[in-house]
């Protein structure tokens, strides 16, 4: 039977059977198609086999922890990944965002809050897809060898396509459409994730780092996104000698 892709396909990964069953039941009651895994290696196999719309991922897993799973999948799938973990330190949260997570939910958790976060992430992904589908004219911005195609959602350097995720591109898009305007992490999070109270703005910092790293692979001399310390970020080219 073909899965209901309108509502969404979700992979739930945790080594505790009762937690997996609890989340699976709640999601299926809302009409989601759910696949499960109980260790890191199995999580990778399930995700690659089913290409889900979202993943809920524990960190402390056997056979590869959640950090490793997220880092590897982030190179292959551009989907929301929500960590669900009892690890509460800021260092763990920062590491989660650094390896590519979109959200971090602490155990013990409210199933209603988890469901709200899932729906918010999927709703945002659907809006992004609709914007791409409705794009009808190519709008390109050029900064030397760096070109940004706003309708194709592509950034290229000297013709080479940068492997950006959707959120990374949308951060660039926000900044280039308002050159030299400074955006705080909170405003960027609100504009891009559209979930003002449902996440941690540290993920903005980590996304900016990844954008810079991907651009610097081709151009290490030019800084395209400038940091205004204590305020936020802006699109302003600065070239080192």
ABEGO torsion letter per residue (X at the ends): XBBBAAAEBBBBBBABAAAAAAAAAAAAAAGBBBBBBABAAAAAAAAAAAGBABBBBBABBBGEBAAAAAAAAAAABBBBBBBBBABABAAAAAAAAAAGBABBBBOBBBAAAAAAAAAAAAAAAAAAAAAAAABABBBBBBBEABBBBAAAGBBBBGGBBBBBBAAAAAAAAAAAABBGBBBBAAAAAAAAAGBAAABBAAAAAAAAAAAAAAAAAABAABBABBBBBGAEBBBBBBBBX
